[in-house]
Amino acid sequence: MLKKRSKRITPPYGEHDHRHDKKTGDYKAGRRRFGRRFIKSPKFQKYLELHSPKDEKNDLGSLYHAYTVLTNKEPYIITAADSRIGDRPTQQDSYFVTKTVPLSPFRLKRTFAVVCDGMGGLDCGDGASDTAVSMLRLAFGKLPTKKVDIPHFFAQMTDYIDCEINHWEDLPSDRGAGTTMVAVILENRRLYWVNVGDSSIYIFQDDKLKRITSRHNYSNVLEKLVQEGKLTRQQAESDPQKDSLMSYLGMGKIEYRDINSKPYVMRSGDVLLLCTDGITNALSEDEIAEIMRENIDDPYRCSMELNRIAAEKKGIVHDNSTAVIIQYVE
């Protein structure tokens, strides 16, 4: 007979959501985030009294460290997110990430996150990103509890979302609408992802940062020409079309997308970063890695620091920026 499991402590991170307010009809940016739930159990409070200075009892890092120590016998998926408008007149990024959850060997748990960056050069970029997030979130919520073909699910949904946005009517002009998208689903430790456009997914593992998606823009073509000796590096970097997207949701037929057919198995301490080009255009991969390295003990602070430092970069126009952090902890 199985021994009854003791009640686990709820981690201090809730569900995160950034969607646009459609009440005004102009997709004015809105924000809704479920509050982070701080642990109030007697056992937890006693731990804080013993291990935290008085002025740091409510610090997110202390809370994170405390509950990981108290729950180290059960793996957790930790989630956090932050988004900023930058110098843009509207927020065209949208995102959603499910709440922190404990993993159990007796039950399948899924963690889901999606980040979309509406295309400012087209019409209603904020509406396009919000639509993509809403459609994928709704479909994820209807997945059966048994194991499903996640790569096939991602392929179907990118087609559906692309078709939906491409057939919008009553747009201000004939330019159309579009958005990039990166999304992940973790089935316990098994990671699946999809990418369309130039938003990015990184894995921070063993103190090193690795991009697991490609950027679907013209710079990839220029890079190939450089490798073939048909262009110089300086010519490629000065090309005015280098950041032009070659694939996005809403174009009518997706040309490029990244979907992994075999899952990546997460190891303890692995951290995922889903972000828009507002971060990758402002920060180098070495800078992103350093920020994550310094804030690895607090995913929420890590997401905030990525956006803050990207926004403080001099000499660039600060785009909308979004960072979603997912960490696997045993």
N, C-alpha and C positions, 0 to 999 in steps of 0.2 A: 504493500500500500504506500502510495506516495505521501511524503511528509508535507503537511500544509505549509506553504511559503509565507514568510513574514511580510508584513506590509512594507513597501519600499517608499523611500522619500521622493517626492516630486522635485525634479530639477528646476532651477530658477529661470528657465526660459520658456516662454509661451509661444503661441503661433504668431507668425509675422505676415503682414499683408499690406501692400501698398497698391491701391487702386484709384481710379479717377472718378470724380463725382460727376455723374451724368445729368443731375437735376437741372443744371443751367443750360444744357444742350450744347455747350461749347467744349465739353471735355475738360473743364477746369480741374487742375490737379487737386486731389484730395488725399487724405491719409487716414488709415485705420490700422492700428496695431494693438493686438491683445497685450495687456500689461504683463511684464515679467513677474512670475509668482515667486516670492521669496519664502523660503522654508521656515516654518514656525514651530516645528516639533521640539519638545524638550531636549531630546538627544542632540539635535542640531544646535540649539542655542547653547547647550553646555559645551559643545565642541568649539563654538565661536569664542566663548568666554576663556577657554583654555589656550586657544591657538591664535587669536586675533587681538591686536591692540584695540583699545576702546574706540579710537577715532576711525577704525577701519572695519567695524562690525557690519556696516551696510555696503562695503565695497564689493563690486561684482566679482573681482578676482578672488576675494576671500570666500565668498559664497560658492563659487565654482570649485575651488580647491576643497572646501569642506564636504560638499556632497559627493565629489568623486572619491574621496577617502572613505566616506561612509557607505558607498554603494559599489565599491570596487569588485564585488563578487558577481555583479550583473552588468553586462555591457550596456552602453547607452549610445544613442545618436544625439549629439548636441547640436542645436541649430541657433543661428542668430543672423540678423540682417540690419542694414542701414542704407539709406538713400538720400541724395542731395540734389537740389535743382541746379546748382552752379550759377553761371552767368546767363542761362537761357531764360526766356520769358515764361515758359511753361515747363512742367515736368512731364517728359515723354517716356520715362522709364516706368515699368510696372513689374512687380514681383510677388511671389507667394512662396512660403516655405512652411511645412508642417511643424508642429511643436516637437520639442525634445521628447523622446520615447525610450523606455527601457526595452531591451531585446530579450526574448525568451526562447529557449530551445523547443518549447512545446507549442509555439504559436507564431505564425508568419506575421512579421511587422513590416510595413512599408513606410519609408520616408520620402517625401516628394518636395522638390523645389524647382521653380522656374523663374527666369529673369528675361525680360523683353525690353528692347530699346527701340521705340518708335522712330521712324525715319523723318527727320525734320525737313528734308528737301522735298518730301511729298506731302499730301494732305492728311490731316488728322492722325499724325503719328502717335499721339497719346491714346486716341481711340483704338488704333490698330494694336498697340501693345496691350491695352486693357482687354481687348477682345481675345487675343491669343492666350493671355493668362487665364481668363475666365473659362474659355472653352476647354483648355487642358486640365484645369483644376476640376471642372465639373466631370469630365471623362474619367479622371483619376479616381474621383470619389465613387464612381460606379463600377470600378474594377471588381471582379469576383474575389472572394477571400482565398480561393485556391490559387495555385501558381499559374500565371499567364505568360504569354509571349510578349515581354516588354518591348523588344526591338520592333516587333510588328505593330504594337500599340503606338509607339512613337512615329513610325512611318505613316500609319493611317492618319493620326492626328495632325501631323504637319501638312498632309494633303488637304484635310478638311479645313484647317485654319487658313491655309493659302487660298483655297477656293472661296471661302467666306469673305475674306477681306478683298479679294480681287473683284468680287461681284457687288461691292458696295455701290449704291446709287446716291445721287444728290450730294456729291462731293463738290467743294468750292471750285475745282478746276478738273481738267482731264488728266492730271498727273498721276492719279491713283493714290493708294495708301500702302504702307508697308511697315514691317517691323522685323528686327532680328529676334532670335530666341535661343536660349540655352536652358536645358532642363535635365534633371537627374531623378531617378527612382532607385532607392536602395531597398532591396528585399533582404532584410536582416543585414548581412555583410556584403551582399552581391550588388555591385554598382552598375547601372546602365545609364547612358546619357544620349542626348540628341543636341545637335547644334546646327543652326541655319543663320548665316550672316557673320558679323565680326565681333560679337560678344564672345566671352572666353570661359573655359573651365580649366582650373589648375588643380593639381594634387600636390600638397606639401607633405613630403614624406622623408624621414631620416635627415631632417634639416635642409632639404633641397626642394626647390620648386620646379614642377614640370607641367607644361601645357599639354592637355590631352585632346584638344580640339584645334582645328585650323581656322584661319580667318578667311572667309570667302570674299575677298576683295581683289582688286586689280594688282595689288602689290605682289600677289603670288605669281602672276604672269610675268611681272617685271623681274622678280627674283629668278625665275627660270631662264629669262633672257640674259641675265647677268651671268648665271652659271654656264650658259652656252657661249659666252663671250660676245654676244650681239649688242650688249649695252654695258656701260660702265656703272659702277656703284653710284657715282654722283648723278648720272643721268636718271637712274631709277628712283633715287630719293627725291629728285627735284621734279619728277613727273606730276603734273597737277591732278591726274586721274588715279593716283596710286591708292587712294582710300575709297574709290568708288566700289560699291557693293556689286558682286556678281550673282549673289543669291540672297533672297529674303522672302519672308512670308507676305504674300499679296501680289507677287509678280505674275501669278497665273500658272506658272510651271516652275517648280523648284529645280534649279540646275545643280546645286551642290548642297549636301547635308551630311553631317557626321552622325552615325548611329553605330554603336559597338554591338556586334552580334554575340560576342562572348562576354560574360560579366567580369569586371575587375573585382577581386576579393579584397575588401578593406582590411588593413591591419591596425592593431591598437595604436592610437596616436595619429593616424592619417587624418588630414584636414583637406576638405574640398573648398575651393573658392569659385563661385560663379559671379562674374562681373561684366559690366558693360564697358564699351570703349572709352567712356569718360575716365576710367581708371587706367586702362592699359595705354592710352594715348598720352597720359600725363606722367605715368610712372614706368620705369624700366622693370624688367623681371627681377633684377637684383634688388631694386628698391622695394618691390612687393614682397620678396622673400625676407628681407630684413625686417619689414613691418610685421609680418606674420611671425617671424622668429621671436621678436620682442614681446608679442602679445598673445603667444600661443596658449597661455593659461586662461585667457578670457576671450572667447569667440566674439562676444558682443562688442567689447572694446576694440578688438581687431578689426571688425567691419567698420566701426566708426573712425578709427585711425587711418584706414585706407582711403576713405572718402575725405577726411580732413586734410591729409597731406597732399592728396591729388588736387584739392581745391586751392591749396596754398602755393602751388607751382607757379612761378613767375614766367611771363612771356608767352602764355597760351590763353586761349579762350576756354573757360572752364565749362565743360559740357555737363549735362546730367550724369550723375554717377551712382552706381548701385553695387553693393557688395553683399553677397550671401555666403555665410560660413557654415559648413557642416563638418562635425568632428566625430570620429568613431573612438570611443573610450572603453577599455576593458578594465 
